[in-house]
Amino acid sequence: MSAPRLELDFAGNGARGGTVGVALAAVGAIALALVMLQLHSLSTQRAGLELRSEALQRAQSRAYALDSVAGLGAQNAEKTVRELGTPWSQLLAELEHASGDTSGDVAVLSIEPDHAKHRVRVTAEARTLELALAYVQRLRKTQVLHYPMLDSHEIKSDDKDHPVRFQLSADWSDAS
């Protein structure tokens, strides 16, 4: 007895699927076309929403810019009033007189007022630490500055003359 004969047909006959296969392919093509139309519709809708969003953001930024410009005007007015309240002429005159009393060996580099606390911070440079201390001592005799104190000092080693850069702070009052 021998095993039944097994026949393998790798080429197959030409009639696979027939009308059912063609019908399924047609349904698939129609579904693909519908999905593509819906995708196009959604992308168009998304582009329109993005344009509306950008327009709203521009309108809000313009409104914010107008509000901030108005706010800056008020802040500038307050700052100007505070600046005018600082006794600049008296402060500068006292600093200049104190510098003159040290034979011009002290140079004022910057003056930073703190209007809220009525304090002023002065950065200056002197040839020696003794001259810096004498400058602070001289400022203690003024009527405009109260409690001048040496906050910090450093010897500038990168300069050939080795000057002393120092910072002092003092309270001010409106001298009459």
Buried (B, 14 or more C-beta within 10 A) or exposed (E): EEEEEEEEEEEEEEEEEEEEEEEEEEEEEEEEEEEEEEEEEEEEEEEEEEEEEEEEEEEEEEEEEEEEEEEEEEEEEEEEEEEEEBBEEBBEEBBEEBBEBBEEBBBBEEBEBEBEEBBBBBBBBBBEEEBBBBBBBBBEEBEBBBEBEBEEBEEEEEEEEEBBBBBBBBBBEEEE
